[in-house]
Amino acid sequence: MSEIIKKIINFKISAIVNLSLWSMLLTMLIMNDKFEGGIDKEIVLSTVYLFAGIILANGFFFVIFRLVTMPLRKSVRISYLASNITVTTLFMVNYITVLIYGRQLGMEGFVMAVRGWQGGEMGDFTANMVKLLLSFVVYGLLFYFAYRGLDRLLKGRYFHIRVSMGTFTAVFIVTLVLHLQLVAMASSDWKISIIKQKIPWQGITGFPEDLIKVDENSGETKAIPKLFANPEFLSEKTEVSHILKLKEMSRKILSSNIKADKKMNIIFMNVEGLRHDMLNPVNAPNLYKFVKEKAFNLQRHYSTGNNTPGSLFGMLTGLTPYYFEALRQNGCPSVALEVLKKLGYRETFYFNSPKNYEYIYRDLMEKTANEYVSIPGVKEDYAPRERKLVDRFLADLRNHKGGPRFDYYLMNVTHFNYYYPENFRKFTPDYKMDFQIISGSQQKFRKHKIGLMNRYKNAVYYFDYLFGIMIRDLEKTGRLKNTIIVLSGDHGEEFWEHGSFGHTWGLNNIQIQPAAFIYYPGVKSDSIKYKYTSHCDFMPTVFDLIGLNLDYKQFTAGKSLVSYNPERDYVISSLGILTSFKRNGYAIIGNGYKILYKNGKNLNDAPYAVYDDEDHAVKNIDPYKTVDLLLKTKKAKSLF
């Protein structure tokens, strides 16, 4: 046995020197981030830890490959090369994931990349993968020949077995000590919390769970005191059991005699990433004019999820964020859409995004859709395609004969890369159109944030032009007299105001508070008394306005905006829901507060940060307001 051990861990001096040099280069590449304040204790400790970790990982894989290939003639060289390629691949894939998304996502990151490739949002993914594979081939050749050159120079000498064991023991102890220190620091130091993402194994070795906050610097927020003597538990089984019960009840609900007093036409419209601050006379003059004169501006409106799927689920089901994953995994339909269908509504869905995007159409719309309308093309021609889709939508309305309509329109031109014709370049300098980006930290684009923001504003300006065409046509044809219109951004869009780009990653107001309005015949400036509104409130409001004879509280969890109840003047938002992945980050907003919390914990452990509703950290927490909101996180789980 001792002879086998000696064979396995008897390392050449050339191998250790080459490994150390490569590990140093790999560490420098991965740690190549620019933090304010330059090199400090956190950077030094993390660099040493990463370097030692790469050395240890190589040693670990070398032993495994050596055991497998021992019968082969060039077992040592094969094992050495294979272990280095394995470790380099592991760290590089993790590094790329962090670079793109701003955090380590593991399998979720891979699936998102594949879906981004299928949807055309990640550029030519196949070409990028070919380049990556070629780079590994080139790396393997260079690495192998560099090792052989060093071996010849050092005449094939070996480290003494005791020196080898002593060296790796010392490296292991250093790594372990640094790991324990970094784990302790990561719970309170935002910089370590970011750096830890560069370590592929951080998720299984004691690093604290990520706590999504409103800002990259908000690790300084005051700890929330334990407010409950016997805290209730936010059980994730609650929403599953309620969805299963809803699925069972839906047959009884839909088989009943469903009627409505006023079958008004309904238009739901989502505008990709339309921020709350875009509803102004400069960026969106047509929208601003219509809302000011004829609609109700929902000034503190929050998306149910800060990505498109999470947003659409709230709008089209009337359910709070808790239920999204449970609904999709258990094949429960949108009972709200089923009820409209039973009332005789023709349901048409208009959008130029891929039909299979996040399986939204399959899970929500397909069972009740009379028609799905899209204009064929590629993402580069979104601007002219969107105009054609608007024309098709208006033609459908004009040609419709009899019966009420429910139309859902997803306006896509305001999604990155932000699309508009040349004559809508109102805000300059604007960034070039041909670039590849996805939501996340995207530090390499940060220097272009003014140009990117101007691209976005121009896309909003173009959307506003299309909205103006829609509204004028609806007014001209008299449809406004019998139509409910709900328009909202599906989420917001951040341009590094809180440290990241896009959406899906933050629970700050820029990402979760989009522009929104509701119009219906007879709406007045005092018609809605709620301060806080959500996407999941739209369906209950519609059912109230059309005079549904069913109790919509049986199958929706939102509130009707035209029936005020002060106890329900709060909303729940969340990180965007992705297919098959739970994004456990929630915010409850009410009482002038925003509390960030996790599901699946008790009410003492679930909350981790308190802000006011303007995203300012609260230093002196009001226990009464906090307790009231936390109890409502539990109440919001009660569907029945």
C-alpha positions in Angstrom: 0.0 0.0 0.0 2.8 2.4 0.9 4.5 1.8 -2.5 1.2 2.6 -4.3 0.9 5.9 -2.3 4.4 6.8 -3.1 3.8 6.2 -6.8 0.7 8.4 -6.7 2.0 11.4 -4.8 5.6 11.3 -6.0 5.6 14.7 -7.9 8.2 16.0 -10.3 9.7 19.4 -9.5 8.9 20.5 -13.1 5.2 19.7 -12.5 5.0 21.6 -9.3 6.8 24.7 -10.8 4.6 24.6 -13.9 1.4 24.1 -11.8 2.3 27.0 -9.5 3.0 29.4 -12.4 -0.3 28.4 -14.1 -2.3 28.7 -10.9 -0.9 32.1 -10.3 -1.9 33.3 -13.8 -5.4 31.7 -13.4 -5.8 33.4 -10.1 -4.8 36.8 -11.5 -7.4 36.4 -14.3 -10.2 35.4 -12.0 -9.4 38.1 -9.4 -9.2 40.8 -12.1 -12.0 43.0 -10.7 -11.7 46.6 -9.9 -13.0 47.4 -6.4 -12.9 50.9 -5.0 -10.0 51.4 -2.6 -7.5 49.2 -4.5 -5.7 46.2 -2.9 -6.8 45.6 0.7 -7.0 42.8 3.2 -10.1 41.1 1.5 -8.4 41.1 -1.9 -5.1 39.6 -0.5 -6.8 36.9 1.5 -9.1 35.9 -1.3 -6.2 35.8 -3.8 -4.1 33.6 -1.6 -7.1 31.4 -0.9 -8.0 31.0 -4.6 -4.3 30.2 -5.5 -4.1 27.6 -2.8 -7.5 26.2 -3.7 -6.4 25.7 -7.4 -3.3 23.9 -6.3 -5.3 21.6 -4.0 -7.9 20.9 -6.6 -5.2 20.0 -9.1 -3.7 17.6 -6.5 -7.1 16.0 -5.8 -7.9 15.4 -9.5 -4.3 14.2 -10.2 -4.7 11.5 -7.6 -8.0 10.4 -9.1 -6.7 10.3 -12.7 -3.5 8.6 -11.5 -5.5 5.8 -9.9 -7.6 5.3 -13.0 -4.7 5.5 -15.5 -1.9 3.7 -13.5 -1.7 0.7 -15.9 -0.9 3.1 -18.8 2.6 3.8 -19.8 2.4 7.6 -19.6 0.0 7.6 -16.7 1.8 10.5 -14.9 1.7 12.9 -17.9 -1.9 11.9 -18.8 -3.0 12.5 -15.2 -1.2 15.7 -14.8 -2.6 17.2 -18.1 -6.1 15.9 -17.4 -6.2 17.3 -13.8 -5.1 20.7 -15.0 -7.6 20.9 -17.8 -10.4 19.7 -15.5 -9.6 22.3 -12.8 -9.1 25.1 -15.4 -12.4 24.2 -17.0 -14.2 24.2 -13.6 -12.8 27.6 -12.7 -13.2 29.2 -16.1 -16.8 28.1 -16.6 -17.6 29.4 -13.1 -15.7 32.6 -13.9 -17.7 33.2 -17.1 -21.0 32.6 -15.3 -20.1 35.1 -12.6 -18.9 37.6 -15.3 -22.2 37.3 -17.2 -24.7 37.0 -14.4 -22.9 38.7 -11.5 -23.2 35.6 -9.3 -22.6 31.9 -9.4 -25.6 30.0 -10.6 -24.3 26.5 -11.2 -26.8 24.5 -13.3 -29.2 27.3 -13.4 -26.6 29.5 -15.1 -26.0 26.8 -17.7 -29.7 26.4 -18.4 -30.1 30.1 -18.7 -27.3 30.3 -21.2 -28.8 27.6 -23.3 -32.2 29.3 -23.3 -30.5 32.6 -24.1 -28.8 30.9 -27.0 -32.2 29.4 -28.2 -33.9 32.8 -27.8 -31.1 34.7 -29.6 -30.2 36.8 -26.6 -26.7 35.3 -26.2 -25.4 35.9 -29.7 -24.0 33.0 -31.7 -23.7 30.5 -28.8 -22.4 27.7 -31.0 -19.6 29.8 -32.4 -18.6 30.8 -28.8 -18.6 27.2 -27.7 -16.4 26.2 -30.6 -14.0 29.0 -29.7 -13.9 27.9 -26.1 -13.2 24.3 -27.1 -10.4 25.4 -29.5 -8.9 27.5 -26.7 -8.7 24.4 -24.4 -7.0 22.5 -27.2 -4.4 25.3 -27.7 -4.0 25.5 -23.9 -3.5 21.8 -23.6 -0.8 21.8 -26.2 1.1 24.8 -24.7 0.7 23.5 -21.2 2.0 20.0 -22.1 5.0 21.3 -24.0 5.9 23.9 -21.2 5.8 21.0 -18.7 8.1 18.9 -20.9 10.5 21.8 -21.3 10.7 22.4 -17.6 11.2 18.6 -17.1 14.2 18.5 -19.4 15.6 21.6 -17.8 15.3 20.2 -14.4 16.5 16.7 -15.6 13.3 14.9 -14.5 14.0 15.3 -10.8 11.4 14.4 -8.2 10.5 16.1 -4.9 11.3 13.9 -1.9 8.1 12.1 -0.9 8.1 13.8 2.6 8.6 17.2 1.0 5.6 16.6 -1.4 3.4 15.5 1.5 4.6 18.4 3.7 4.0 20.9 1.0 0.4 19.8 0.3 -0.3 19.5 4.0 0.8 23.1 4.5 -1.2 24.3 1.5 -4.3 22.4 2.9 -3.9 24.1 6.3 -3.5 27.5 4.8 -6.6 27.0 2.6 -8.6 25.7 5.5 -7.7 28.6 7.8 -8.4 31.2 5.1 -11.7 29.5 4.2 -12.9 29.7 7.8 -11.9 33.4 7.9 -13.5 34.2 4.6 -16.8 32.4 5.6 -16.9 34.5 8.8 -16.3 37.7 6.8 -18.8 36.9 4.0 -21.8 37.3 6.3 -21.2 41.0 6.8 -18.7 42.1 4.1 -20.3 42.8 0.7 -16.9 42.5 -1.1 -16.2 39.0 0.2 -19.8 38.2 -0.7 -19.0 39.0 -4.3 -15.5 37.4 -4.3 -16.8 34.1 -2.9 -18.8 33.6 -6.2 -15.4 33.0 -7.9 -15.0 29.8 -5.9 -16.7 26.9 -7.6 -17.3 25.0 -4.4 -18.5 27.9 -2.2 -22.1 26.7 -2.2 -21.3 23.5 -0.4 -18.6 24.5 2.1 -20.2 26.8 4.6 -20.3 30.2 2.9 -23.5 32.0 4.0 -26.5 32.1 1.6 -26.7 35.2 -0.6 -29.0 37.8 0.7 -30.2 39.9 -2.3 -30.4 43.6 -1.2 -31.2 46.8 -3.0 -27.6 47.9 -3.4 -24.2 46.4 -3.7 -23.1 48.5 -0.7 -26.1 47.6 1.5 -24.3 45.0 3.6 -24.2 47.7 6.2 -27.9 47.6 7.1 -28.8 47.1 10.7 -29.7 43.6 11.9 -33.4 43.0 12.5 -34.1 42.1 16.1 -36.0 38.9 17.0 -39.5 40.3 17.2 -41.6 37.1 17.9 -41.5 34.9 21.0 -43.2 32.1 19.1 -42.5 32.9 15.4 -44.8 31.4 12.7 -43.1 29.5 9.9 -43.3 30.4 6.2 -43.8 26.8 5.0 -43.2 26.3 1.3 -45.6 23.4 1.5 -48.5 25.9 2.0 -48.5 27.2 -1.6 -48.1 23.7 -3.0 -51.1 22.4 -1.0 -53.2 25.4 -2.0 -52.4 25.1 -5.7 -53.3 21.4 -5.6 -56.6 22.3 -3.9 -57.1 25.1 -6.5 -56.5 22.6 -9.3 -59.1 20.3 -7.8 -61.6 23.2 -7.2 -61.2 24.6 -10.7 -63.4 21.9 -12.2 -66.2 22.9 -9.8 -65.6 26.7 -10.4 -65.7 26.3 -14.2 -68.7 24.1 -14.3 -70.8 26.6 -12.4 -73.1 29.2 -14.0 -70.6 32.0 -14.7 -72.0 35.4 -15.6 -70.9 39.0 -15.6 -73.0 42.2 -15.6 -70.8 44.2 -18.0 -68.7 42.2 -20.4 -66.3 45.1 -21.2 -63.4 44.4 -23.6 -60.0 44.0 -21.7 -56.5 44.9 -22.9 -53.5 43.9 -20.8 -50.2 45.3 -22.0 -46.7 44.7 -20.7 -43.9 46.9 -21.9 -40.5 45.3 -21.5 -38.5 47.0 -18.7 -40.6 50.2 -18.6 -39.3 52.0 -15.5 -41.5 54.0 -13.2 -39.5 57.2 -14.0 -40.2 56.9 -17.8 -43.8 58.0 -17.4 -43.0 61.7 -18.1 -43.7 64.1 -20.9 -40.1 64.0 -22.3 -39.6 60.2 -22.6 -43.2 59.2 -23.2 -45.4 62.2 -24.2 -48.4 60.1 -25.5 -48.4 57.8 -22.5 -48.1 60.7 -20.1 -50.9 62.7 -21.8 -53.3 59.7 -21.8 -52.6 58.8 -18.2 -52.9 62.4 -17.0 -56.2 63.0 -18.8 -58.0 59.7 -18.8 -56.4 57.0 -16.7 -55.3 56.3 -13.1 -51.5 56.5 -12.6 -50.5 53.7 -10.2 -47.5 55.5 -8.7 -46.3 52.8 -6.3 -46.9 49.8 -8.4 -44.7 46.7 -8.1 -44.1 43.7 -10.4 -44.8 40.2 -8.9 -41.4 39.2 -10.3 -38.6 41.2 -11.7 -38.4 39.3 -15.0 -40.9 38.6 -17.7 -42.2 35.2 -16.5 -42.7 36.4 -13.0 -44.5 39.5 -14.2 -46.8 37.7 -16.6 -47.7 35.1 -14.0 -48.9 37.8 -11.7 -50.9 39.6 -14.4 -52.5 36.5 -16.0 -53.3 34.5 -12.9 -54.0 37.1 -10.1 -51.6 35.1 -7.8 -48.8 36.4 -5.6 -45.2 35.3 -6.3 -45.4 32.4 -3.8 -47.5 30.4 -6.2 -45.6 30.6 -9.5 -43.4 27.6 -9.1 -46.1 25.5 -7.5 -48.6 26.3 -10.3 -46.2 25.4 -13.1 -44.8 22.3 -11.5 -48.3 20.9 -10.8 -49.9 21.8 -14.1 -52.5 24.1 -12.6 -54.2 26.3 -15.2 -54.7 30.1 -14.9 -58.2 29.8 -13.5 -58.6 33.6 -14.2 -58.1 33.1 -17.9 -60.4 30.0 -17.8 -63.1 32.1 -16.2 -62.8 34.8 -18.9 -63.0 32.0 -21.6 -66.2 30.6 -20.0 -67.7 34.1 -20.1 -67.2 34.1 -23.9 -64.1 36.2 -24.2 -62.0 35.8 -27.2 -58.4 35.5 -25.9 -55.6 36.7 -28.2 -51.9 37.0 -27.3 -49.6 39.3 -29.2 -45.8 39.3 -28.9 -42.6 39.0 -30.9 -40.7 37.1 -28.3 -40.1 33.3 -29.0 -43.2 31.4 -28.4 -41.4 28.9 -26.2 -39.7 31.6 -24.1 -39.6 30.3 -20.5 -42.6 28.2 -21.4 -44.9 31.1 -20.6 -47.3 30.3 -23.5 -47.4 26.6 -22.7 -48.1 27.1 -19.0 -50.4 30.1 -19.0 -52.0 30.8 -22.4 -52.2 27.7 -24.5 -55.3 26.2 -22.9 -57.5 29.3 -23.4 -55.8 31.1 -26.4 -57.9 31.6 -29.5 -54.9 32.9 -31.3 -51.2 33.6 -30.7 -49.9 36.4 -33.0 -46.3 37.2 -33.8 -44.4 38.7 -36.8 -41.6 36.4 -38.1 -38.1 37.8 -38.1 -34.9 38.2 -36.1 -34.2 40.4 -33.1 -32.3 43.0 -35.2 -35.6 44.0 -36.9 -37.7 44.2 -33.7 -38.5 47.9 -34.5 -40.3 47.4 -37.8 -41.8 44.1 -36.6 -43.3 45.8 -33.6 -45.0 48.4 -35.8 -46.4 45.6 -38.0 -47.7 43.8 -34.9 -49.4 47.0 -33.7 -51.1 47.3 -37.1 -52.2 43.7 -36.9 -53.6 44.1 -33.4 -55.6 47.2 -34.4 -56.9 45.5 -37.6 -58.0 42.5 -35.5 -60.0 44.9 -33.2 -61.6 46.7 -36.2 -62.5 43.4 -37.9 -63.9 41.7 -34.8 -67.6 40.9 -35.0 -69.5 40.4 -31.7 -68.5 39.1 -28.3 -66.0 40.5 -25.8 -62.3 40.3 -26.2 -59.3 39.8 -23.9 -56.1 40.9 -25.6 -52.7 40.6 -24.1 -49.8 42.5 -25.8 -46.1 42.2 -24.8 -44.2 45.2 -26.3 -40.6 44.0 -26.8 -38.7 46.9 -28.4 -37.7 48.2 -24.9 -35.9 44.9 -24.1 -32.1 45.0 -24.6 -30.6 45.6 -27.1 -33.3 48.4 -27.2 -34.7 48.8 -30.7 -35.9 51.8 -32.6 -35.8 53.3 -36.1 -33.0 55.8 -36.9 -35.5 58.8 -36.8 -36.2 58.0 -33.1 -32.7 58.8 -32.0 -33.8 61.6 -29.7 -31.3 60.9 -26.9 -27.6 60.9 -27.8 -24.9 59.7 -27.6 -26.5 56.3 -27.9 -24.6 53.0 -27.8 -24.2 50.9 -31.0 -27.0 48.4 -31.6 -24.8 45.3 -32.2 -23.7 44.1 -28.8 -24.2 41.1 -26.6 -25.4 41.6 -23.0 -27.5 39.9 -20.4 -28.7 41.0 -17.0 -26.0 41.0 -14.3 -23.1 43.0 -13.0 -21.7 43.5 -16.5 -18.8 45.6 -15.3 -17.2 45.8 -18.7 -20.3 47.7 -20.0 -20.5 50.0 -17.0 -18.4 52.7 -18.8 -21.0 52.8 -21.5 -24.0 53.2 -19.2 -24.9 56.7 -20.6 -24.9 55.4 -24.2 -26.9 52.3 -23.1 -29.4 54.4 -21.1 -29.9 56.6 -24.1 -30.5 53.6 -26.3 -33.1 52.5 -23.7 -34.7 56.0 -23.7 -34.9 56.0 -27.5 -36.6 52.6 -27.4 -39.1 54.0 -24.8 -39.7 57.0 -27.0 -40.4 54.6 -30.0 -42.8 52.5 -27.8 -44.6 55.7 -26.9 -45.1 56.5 -30.6 -46.6 53.1 -31.1 -48.8 53.5 -28.0 -50.0 56.8 -29.4 -51.1 55.0 -32.6 -53.0 52.5 -30.5 -54.8 55.0 -28.3 -55.8 57.3 -31.1 -57.2 54.3 -33.0 -59.1 53.1 -29.9 -60.5 56.6 -29.5 -61.5 57.0 -33.1 -63.3 53.6 -33.3 -65.1 54.3 -30.0 -63.7 51.2 -28.3 -62.6 53.2 -25.2 -66.2 53.5 -24.2 -66.3 49.8 -23.4 -62.7 48.8 -22.7 -60.6 48.2 -19.6 -56.9 48.9 -20.3 -54.1 47.9 -18.0 -50.6 48.8 -19.0 -47.4 48.2 -17.0 -43.8 47.6 -17.4 -43.2 43.9 -16.8 -40.4 45.0 -14.5 -37.9 47.9 -14.3 -34.5 48.2 -15.9 -31.4 49.1 -14.0 -28.3 50.9 -15.3 -25.9 50.3 -12.4 -27.8 52.7 -10.1 -27.5 49.9 -7.5 -24.5 48.0 -8.9 -26.0 45.9 -11.7 -27.4 46.1 -15.2 -30.9 45.0 -16.4 -33.2 43.1 -14.1 -33.8 39.7 -12.3 -31.0 40.3 -9.7 -32.2 43.1 -7.4 -35.1 44.0 -5.2 -34.6 47.7 -5.5 -37.4 49.9 -6.8 -35.7 50.5 -10.2 -36.0 46.8 -10.9 -39.4 45.9 -9.3 -41.3 49.2 -9.6 -42.4 49.7 -13.2 -44.6 52.4 -14.7 -48.3 51.4 -14.6 -51.8 52.7 -15.2 -55.4 51.4 -15.3 -58.1 52.9 -17.5 -61.8 52.0 -17.5 -64.9 54.0 -18.4 -65.7 56.3 -15.5 -62.4 56.1 -13.8 -61.6 59.2 -11.6 -58.6 60.7 -9.8 -59.9 59.3 -6.5 -61.3 56.0 -7.8 -58.3 54.0 -6.3 -57.3 54.6 -2.7 -54.6 52.0 -2.4 -51.0 53.3 -2.1 -49.4 50.0 -3.0 -50.5 48.0 -6.1 -49.2 44.9 -7.8 -49.5 42.9 -11.0 -51.6 40.3 -9.2 -54.2 43.0 -8.4 -55.2 43.4 -12.1 -57.3 40.3 -12.5 -59.3 40.8 -9.3 -59.9 44.5 -10.4 -61.2 43.4 -13.8 -63.6 40.9 -12.3 -64.9 43.5 -10.0 -65.4 46.0 -12.8 -67.2 43.5 -15.1 -69.5 42.4 -12.2 -68.5 38.7 -12.0 -71.0 36.7 -10.2 -68.3 34.4 -8.7 -66.2 35.1 -5.7 -62.8 35.7 -7.4 -61.1 35.3 -4.1 -61.5 31.5 -4.6 -58.8 31.6 -7.4 -56.9 34.8 -7.1 -54.7 36.2 -4.3 -54.5 39.8 -5.3 -56.9 42.6 -4.3 -59.4 44.5 -6.3 -58.2 48.1 -6.6 -61.7 49.5 -6.7 -62.7 47.9 -3.4 -60.5 49.5 -0.7 -59.5 47.5 2.4 -56.7 49.2 4.4 -55.5 45.8 5.7 -54.6 44.8 2.2 -52.6 48.0 1.3 -49.3 46.1 0.8 -47.7 44.1 -2.0 -45.2 41.3 -2.3 -42.6 41.2 -5.1 -39.9 38.7 -5.8 -36.8 37.8 -7.8 -38.0 36.7 -11.2 -39.2 33.1 -11.5 -37.4 30.9 -14.0 -38.5 27.6 -15.3 -37.7 24.8 -12.9 -35.7 27.1 -10.6 -36.8 28.6 -7.4 -35.5 32.2 -6.8 -35.9 32.6 -3.1 -35.8 36.4 -2.6 -38.9 38.3 -1.6 -39.9 41.9 -0.7 -43.0 43.0 1.1 -43.8 46.7 0.8 -46.3 48.5 3.0 -46.5 50.9 6.0 -43.8 53.0 4.3 -41.4 50.1 4.6 -39.8 47.5 2.4 -38.7 44.3 4.2 -36.6 41.7 2.3 -37.0 38.1 3.4 -36.6 34.5 2.5 -39.3 31.9 2.2 -39.1 28.6 4.1 -38.0 30.2 7.4 -39.7 31.3 10.6 -40.7 35.0 11.0 -37.6 35.7 13.1 -35.1 34.3 10.6 -36.9 35.1 7.3 -36.3 38.9 7.2 -32.8 40.2 6.7 -33.0 43.9 5.7 -35.4 46.7 6.3 -35.7 49.8 4.0 -38.2 52.5 3.6 -40.3 52.4 0.4 -37.7 54.8 -1.2 -35.0 52.2 -0.7 -33.2 54.0 2.1 -31.9 51.8 4.9 -33.9 52.1 8.1 -31.7 52.6 11.2 -34.3 52.8 13.9 -36.8 50.1 13.0 -40.4 50.6 14.1 -41.3 47.2 15.7 -45.0 47.6 15.2 -44.7 48.4 11.5 -42.2 45.5 11.0 -44.3 43.0 12.9 -47.5 44.0 11.0 -45.7 43.5 7.6 -44.1 40.2 8.6 -47.4 38.8 9.7 -48.8 39.7 6.3 -46.1 37.7 4.6 -47.8 34.7 6.2 -51.4 35.9 5.4 -50.4 36.4 1.8 -49.9 32.6 1.6 -53.6 32.0 2.3 -55.3 31.5 -1.0 -58.6 30.4 0.5 
